[in-house]
Amino acid sequence: MGSVLGFPGIDPHDAAVGARLKHWREQRGVDIDAVAAALKITPEEERRAEAGRAHLTTLQIAAATRTLRLPMWALVSDRPAY
């Protein structure tokens, strides 16, 4: 990862997870505040995670999938894990 003007670059894995999180959150009609509360982060941190600028831990990904009623693989892969 490179940086521009001192800002860290975006990790491709974090960007993919964030894009999936935003997609499913919007599709399920859940607001950012509800997901942020489930992840125990601020809404601003949730927005950064969806933009790929923040890393979510495995526990936070699990909390997001529970909140959005998704299987665990839905945020880390585009294909079912079975």
MDTraj code that builds the backbone (N, CA, C; nanometers):
import mdtraj as md
import numpy as np

residues = "MET GLY SER VAL LEU GLY PHE PRO GLY ILE ASP PRO HIS ASP ALA ALA VAL GLY ALA ARG LEU LYS HIS TRP ARG GLU GLN ARG GLY VAL ASP ILE ASP ALA VAL ALA ALA ALA LEU LYS ILE THR PRO GLU GLU GLU ARG ARG ALA GLU ALA GLY ARG ALA HIS LEU THR THR LEU GLN ILE ALA ALA ALA THR ARG THR LEU ARG LEU PRO MET TRP ALA LEU VAL SER ASP ARG PRO ALA TYR".split()
xyz = np.array([
    [0.0831, -0.1170, 0.0000],
    [0.0000, 0.0000, 0.0000],
    [0.0881, 0.1241, 0.0000],
    [0.0507, 0.2189, -0.0790],
    [0.1226, 0.3447, -0.0814],
    [0.0448, 0.4505, -0.0074],
    [0.1019, 0.5686, -0.0052],
    [0.0297, 0.6770, 0.0588],
    [0.0445, 0.8032, -0.0241],
    [-0.0509, 0.8901, -0.0101],
    [-0.0496, 1.0178, -0.0789],
    [-0.0594, 1.1252, 0.0286],
    [0.0371, 1.2148, 0.0306],
    [0.0378, 1.3246, 0.1265],
    [0.0213, 1.2772, 0.2702],
    [0.0815, 1.1640, 0.3016],
    [0.0767, 1.1143, 0.4382],
    [-0.0463, 1.0349, 0.4753],
    [-0.1433, 1.0243, 0.3861],
    [-0.2615, 0.9439, 0.4138],
    [-0.2335, 0.7994, 0.3747],
    [-0.2714, 0.7049, 0.4591],
    [-0.2465, 0.5651, 0.4232],
    [-0.3327, 0.5225, 0.3054],
    [-0.2828, 0.4285, 0.2270],
    [-0.3589, 0.3749, 0.1154],
    [-0.4697, 0.2835, 0.1649],
    [-0.5556, 0.2447, 0.0759],
    [-0.6674, 0.1571, 0.1107],
    [-0.6258, 0.0124, 0.0877],
    [-0.6466, -0.0714, 0.1882],
    [-0.6199, -0.2148, 0.1758],
    [-0.7312, -0.2747, 0.0892],
    [-0.6962, -0.3500, -0.0156],
    [-0.7999, -0.4056, -0.1049],
    [-0.9003, -0.4960, -0.0322],
    [-0.8533, -0.5713, 0.0665],
    [-0.9440, -0.6588, 0.1416],
    [-1.0433, -0.5749, 0.2222],
    [-0.9945, -0.4714, 0.2899],
    [-1.0829, -0.3833, 0.3667],
    [-1.1833, -0.3133, 0.2753],
    [-1.1384, -0.2738, 0.1565],
    [-1.2275, -0.2080, 0.0604],
    [-1.3382, -0.3028, 0.0156],
    [-1.3032, -0.4294, -0.0080],
    [-1.4031, -0.5272, -0.0519],
    [-1.5039, -0.5552, 0.0585],
    [-1.4554, -0.5751, 0.1803],
    [-1.5462, -0.5996, 0.2937],
    [-1.6364, -0.4781, 0.3146],
    [-1.5792, -0.3588, 0.3083],
    [-1.6574, -0.2366, 0.3269],
    [-1.7649, -0.2194, 0.2211],
    [-1.7309, -0.2496, 0.0960],
    [-1.8291, -0.2379, -0.0122],
    [-1.9431, -0.3365, 0.0073],
    [-1.9090, -0.4594, 0.0489],
    [-2.0142, -0.5592, 0.0744],
    [-2.1013, -0.5167, 0.1929],
    [-2.0384, -0.4639, 0.2967],
    [-2.1135, -0.4183, 0.4134],
    [-2.2133, -0.3090, 0.3747],
    [-2.1680, -0.2124, 0.2977],
    [-2.2566, -0.1043, 0.2545],
    [-2.3698, -0.1583, 0.1670],
    [-2.3349, -0.2467, 0.0730],
    [-2.4359, -0.3054, -0.0156],
    [-2.5453, -0.3743, 0.0653],
    [-2.5060, -0.4636, 0.1571],
    [-2.6042, -0.5392, 0.2338],
    [-2.6802, -0.4507, 0.3315],
    [-2.6124, -0.3532, 0.3918],
    [-2.6800, -0.2640, 0.4849],
    [-2.7901, -0.1867, 0.4126],
    [-2.7566, -0.1331, 0.2963],
    [-2.8563, -0.0583, 0.2191],
    [-2.9674, -0.1487, 0.1694],
    [-2.9324, -0.2680, 0.1229],
    [-3.0340, -0.3605, 0.0724],
    [-3.1309, -0.4034, 0.1823],
    [-3.0790, -0.4187, 0.3037],
    [-3.1635, -0.4596, 0.4160],
    [-3.2376, -0.3411, 0.4793],
    [-3.2016, -0.2181, 0.4393],
    [-3.2680, -0.1006, 0.4923],
    [-3.2299, -0.0683, 0.6360],
    [-3.1070, -0.1021, 0.6737],
    [-3.0587, -0.0763, 0.8092],
    [-2.9745, 0.0511, 0.8063],
    [-2.9954, 0.1396, 0.9025],
    [-2.9186, 0.2640, 0.9016],
    [-2.7794, 0.2446, 0.9631],
    [-2.6931, 0.3388, 0.9319],
    [-2.5538, 0.3319, 0.9768],
    [-2.5449, 0.3275, 1.1287],
    [-2.6292, 0.4026, 1.1964],
    [-2.6244, 0.4073, 1.3427],
    [-2.6475, 0.2699, 1.4049],
    [-2.7404, 0.1934, 1.3494],
    [-2.7703, 0.0608, 1.4037],
    [-2.6524, -0.0343, 1.3850],
    [-2.5916, -0.0310, 1.2683],
    [-2.4755, -0.1182, 1.2440],
    [-2.3582, -0.0733, 1.3300],
    [-2.3359, 0.0563, 1.3388],
    [-2.2260, 0.1082, 1.4217],
    [-2.2440, 0.0654, 1.5673],
    [-2.3649, 0.0736, 1.6174],
    [-2.3909, 0.0323, 1.7556],
    [-2.3608, -0.1160, 1.7747],
    [-2.3994, -0.1986, 1.6784],
    [-2.3724, -0.3423, 1.6882],
    [-2.2231, -0.3709, 1.6858],
    [-2.1477, -0.2901, 1.6108],
    [-2.0031, -0.3097, 1.6002],
    [-1.9269, -0.2397, 1.7127],
    [-1.9993, -0.1620, 1.7929],
    [-1.9398, -0.0845, 1.9029],
    [-1.8366, 0.0155, 1.8520],
    [-1.8758, 0.0845, 1.7433],
    [-1.7934, 0.1912, 1.6866],
    [-1.8841, 0.3105, 1.6601],
    [-1.8255, 0.4234, 1.6288],
    [-1.9053, 0.5427, 1.5988],
    [-1.9587, 0.5335, 1.4552],
    [-2.0645, 0.6081, 1.4249],
    [-2.1129, 0.6104, 1.2863],
    [-2.0053, 0.6574, 1.1881],
    [-1.9196, 0.7490, 1.2304],
    [-1.8105, 0.7941, 1.1434],
    [-1.7132, 0.6797, 1.1135],
    [-1.6812, 0.5991, 1.2142],
    [-1.5944, 0.4828, 1.1919],
    [-1.6624, 0.3817, 1.0992],
    [-1.7941, 0.3692, 1.1122],
    [-1.8704, 0.2804, 1.0236],
    [-1.8611, 0.3297, 0.8793],
    [-1.8745, 0.4585, 0.8590],
    [-1.8618, 0.5150, 0.7234],
    [-1.7216, 0.4896, 0.6667],
    [-1.6192, 0.5056, 0.7508],
    [-1.4824, 0.4787, 0.7048],
    [-1.4651, 0.3315, 0.6704],
    [-1.5256, 0.2433, 0.7480],
    [-1.5166, 0.0999, 0.7190],
    [-1.5829, 0.0688, 0.5852],
    [-1.6992, 0.1279, 0.5604],
    [-1.7682, 0.1051, 0.4337],
    [-1.6888, 0.1609, 0.3156],
    [-1.6102, 0.2646, 0.3396],
    [-1.5268, 0.3234, 0.2341],
    [-1.3949, 0.2488, 0.2178],
    [-1.3708, 0.1482, 0.3021],
    [-1.2465, 0.0721, 0.2937],
    [-1.1302, 0.1389, 0.3637],
    [-1.1567, 0.2405, 0.4424],
    [-1.0506, 0.3152, 0.5106],
    [-1.0337, 0.2753, 0.6564],
    [-1.1060, 0.1726, 0.7007],
    [-1.0917, 0.1218, 0.8372],
    [-1.1012, -0.0299, 0.8318],
    [-1.0248, -0.0941, 0.9153],
    [-1.0228, -0.2402, 0.9213],
    [-1.1237, -0.2890, 1.0243],
    [-1.2045, -0.3864, 0.9866],
    [-1.2976, -0.4481, 1.0800],
    [-1.2383, -0.5792, 1.1292],
    [-1.2482, -0.6033, 1.2581],
    [-1.1996, -0.7283, 1.3148],
    [-1.2978, -0.8405, 1.2809],
    [-1.2552, -0.9610, 1.3051],
    [-1.3425, -1.0766, 1.2828],
    [-1.4675, -1.0665, 1.3693],
    [-1.4515, -1.0208, 1.4930],
    [-1.5673, -1.0060, 1.5816],
    [-1.6636, -0.8999, 1.5297],
    [-1.6112, -0.7922, 1.4733],
    [-1.6979, -0.6886, 1.4175],
    [-1.7695, -0.7385, 1.2926],
    [-1.7004, -0.8160, 1.2096],
    [-1.7649, -0.8744, 1.0911],
    [-1.8760, -0.9693, 1.1344],
    [-1.8505, -1.0482, 1.2381],
    [-1.9531, -1.1396, 1.2894],
    [-2.0730, -1.0616, 1.3419],
    [-2.0487, -0.9517, 1.4128],
    [-2.1581, -0.8692, 1.4649],
    [-2.2390, -0.8082, 1.3504],
    [-2.1693, -0.7644, 1.2454],
    [-2.2390, -0.7060, 1.1299],
    [-2.3264, -0.8106, 1.0607],
    [-2.2751, -0.9313, 1.0452],
    [-2.3556, -1.0346, 0.9784],
    [-2.4770, -1.0716, 1.0628],
    [-2.4613, -1.0737, 1.1944],
    [-2.5774, -1.1011, 1.2815],
    [-2.6805, -0.9888, 1.2692],
    [-2.6338, -0.8647, 1.2721],
    [-2.7238, -0.7497, 1.2645],
    [-2.7987, -0.7467, 1.1319],
    [-2.7290, -0.7812, 1.0235],
    [-2.7899, -0.7778, 0.8907],
    [-2.8543, -0.9107, 0.8514],
    [-2.8484, -1.0079, 0.9421],
    [-2.9050, -1.1420, 0.9181],
    [-2.8468, -1.2051, 0.7918],
    [-2.7136, -1.2129, 0.7910],
    [-2.6399, -1.2693, 0.6780],
    [-2.5531, -1.3850, 0.7250],
    [-2.5189, -1.4763, 0.6341],
    [-2.4171, -1.5756, 0.6696],
    [-2.2808, -1.5061, 0.6763],
    [-2.1893, -1.5600, 0.7537],
    [-2.0582, -1.4973, 0.7746],
    [-1.9846, -1.4708, 0.6435],
    [-1.9953, -1.5605, 0.5470],
    [-1.9207, -1.5447, 0.4221],
    [-1.9659, -1.4238, 0.3410],
    [-2.0865, -1.3723, 0.3662],
    [-2.1420, -1.2664, 0.2818],
    [-2.0601, -1.1379, 0.2823],
    [-1.9850, -1.1117, 0.3872],
    [-1.9043, -0.9905, 0.3917],
    [-1.7593, -1.0134, 0.3504],
    [-1.7169, -1.1392, 0.3439],
    [-1.5765, -1.1654, 0.3109],
    [-1.5577, -1.2315, 0.1747],
    [-1.6672, -1.2672, 0.1079],
    [-1.6570, -1.3336, -0.0215],
    [-1.7817, -1.3054, -0.1042],
    [-1.7651, -1.3151, -0.2341],
    [-1.8812, -1.2997, -0.3220],
    [-1.9479, -1.4331, -0.3515],
    [-1.8872, -1.5413, -0.3025],
    [-1.9435, -1.6750, -0.3246],
    [-1.9708, -1.7446, -0.1926],
    [-2.0773, -1.8251, -0.1868],
    [-2.1059, -1.9010, -0.0646],
    [-1.9859, -1.9881, -0.0259],
    [-1.9681, -2.0060, 0.1038],
    [-1.8545, -2.0819, 0.1543],
    [-1.8894, -2.2287, 0.1762],
    [-1.9870, -2.2786, 0.1045],
    [-2.0228, -2.4201, 0.1171],
    [-2.0359, -2.4817, -0.0184],
])
top = md.Topology()
chain = top.add_chain()
for i, resn in enumerate(residues, 1):
    res = top.add_residue(resn, chain, resSeq=i)
    for name in ("N", "CA", "C"):
        top.add_atom(name, md.element.get_by_symbol(name[0]), res)
traj = md.Trajectory(xyz[None], top)
